[in-house]
Amino acid sequence: MVLNEFEYVKFFKDVTGFEPYDFQIDLAKKVFAGKNVIMQAPTGSGKTWASIMPFLFAYYEGINFPRKLIYSLPLRVLTNSLYNDVREKVDKKFNGNIQVTIQTGENSNDPYFLDGDIIFTTIDQSLSSLLSIPFSLSNKQSNINTGAIISSYLIFDEFHLLDVKRSLSTLLNIISKLDGITPFCFMSATLSSKLLDNYCKKLNGSQISIKESEVAKIKSQRDKVKRVFVKETTISAEEIIKNHVKKTIAICNTVETCQNLFLELKNKIDREKSLNNVRLLCIHSRFSSNDRKDKEELIKKFFNKYSDENVILISTQVIEVGLDITCDVMHLEISPINSFLQRIGRCARYEGENGKIFVYDVNKDDKTKPYLPYDEELCVRTLNKLKSIGNGVNIDYQKSEVLINDILTDKELRDFERIEEGKHTRFTEIVDCWINNEKGNASRLIRDIDTINVLVVQNVSLLKNPYTYDAIPVNRYTLISRLKKVVKEDEEDWLVRAIEESFLDDEDLFGKFNYPQIALDDIRLKVENRVILNSKYVFYDDDIGLNFLNAGQ
């Protein structure tokens, strides 16, 4: 189909409030011409609306096109944010005739992928559905979601964040088989040029990249400055307070660093009267879902482009993609260049803004792998490259592209070669998963399920149904490591209890729960989805989340 460009531009502006850029129109032309798209564009340039608008236009004009759109993202926080933003505009334009739903582990609103016309979900949910082992359904219903996805228009955003050995390899193998059957759009802000070319060849995709001349036309990219300074110290409360202006964001690589930095700042702000008007927030993965949602709303409120709030946010990488926020000062522990560029996308995000970005090496004291969860080689190469370009240099989109190509190309091409070398084995594994529907395949084909949900409890006898409570996610190996360091006041004290449900026919026992104490080397701690921790030794605080710092109740 040939796109009526005049009508499309008019429709685009009617829905979003702004006229589309050339690359957004180009994407629509290619999609309606039956081509699949792989797009690279800077953060804040409008990738989301570029990819969604062809679906809305097809619905509005009655064009022959899939009647369902499934938008997959690597992180829940990003999924929640885009869902809310898109639903608001779509509801306003279509008066409820197009349903926008969300399906994640914490927001299971559309487990069958049937209720929504536009469904926001995580890569975990969409990949498990493509493999006929949907996380949201039983094995008996496993093929429902597979059919829903294969008959939809698929968007995979920020796919560069996927696990190369698992989810990315699986996704590329399946999608390459759906060429000509299922239309799709892949999007990223941080890919090397050669890798982008390889993806286009493998997936028979049409490439969309923004030219240098076009970047200058994008409103969010104009007249803004992001100056980067590499510091010789590690990240600290003193550095943050010294450079604070109005809105500051600090991003740490680990939850522990994030929590300790927050507490250090809190003590200083509480002691110094001149800082009493500064709000302090903390967010990372170890909050209950309700607390995390509340914090996300506060962050969007305080760090939007119109806010005049005096605020400091201490975070981990959970905010580095997707949130439409901005700040004037940012502090970062070093991470690989693609992660680094995503992070600085939250600083001086809009036209005319000026931002300062301070970069620190990680603390290496008593750590055998100080750069975890990241690749040490990429972190060191990124830090050295930033040092070599000098302090105070403005990192614009063109410089970002140069940095990505210099630092990432070799590793990305090696990873791509490994995916290609193993593609026949991987596809055999995929077919086996389709045939046998064994959910255990998820740890090999999607991701290593390394998260365990915990309840922090004082008296287990008060628990009714332990699955009705808002549990807190934590990396299970981090949890085991921290628990091994706990010094019990009384040898009889327990640290961890498992959850056992009775399925006996006896009506007095059916559905009842027991909570046996388990040792730290018990296999259940490595395989169970949910366990109970003793609140005498593990703590939860509204400000800093789950912790081992004696903070909270």
Secondary structure, 3 states (H helix, E strand, C coil): CCCCHHHHHHHHHHHHCCCCCHHHHHHHHHHHCCCEEEEECCCCCCHHHHHHHHHHHHHHHCCCCCCCEEEEECCHHHHHHHHHHHHHHHHHHHCCCCCEEEECCCCECCCCCCCCCEEEEEHHHHHHHHCCCCCCCCHHHHHHHHHHHHCCEEEEECHHHCCHHHHHHHHHHHHHHCCCCCCEEEEECCCCHHHHHHHHHHHCEEEEECCHHHHCCCHHHCCCEEEEEECCCCCCHHHHHHHCCCEEEEECCCHHHHHHHHHHHHHHHHHCHHHCCCEEEEECCCCCHHHHHHHHHHHHHHCCCCCCCCEEEEECHHHCCCCCCCCCEEEEECCCHHHHHHHHCCCCCCCCCEEEEEEECCCCCCCCCCCCCCCHHHHHHHHHHHHHHCCCEECCHHHHHHHHHHHHHHHHHHHHHHHHHCHHHHHHHHHHHHHHCCHHHHHHHCCCCCEEEEEEECCHHHCCCCCCCCCEEEEHHHHHHHHHCCCCCCCCCCCEECCEECCCCCCCCCCCEECCEECCCCCHHHHCCEEEEECCCCEEECCCEEECCCCCC
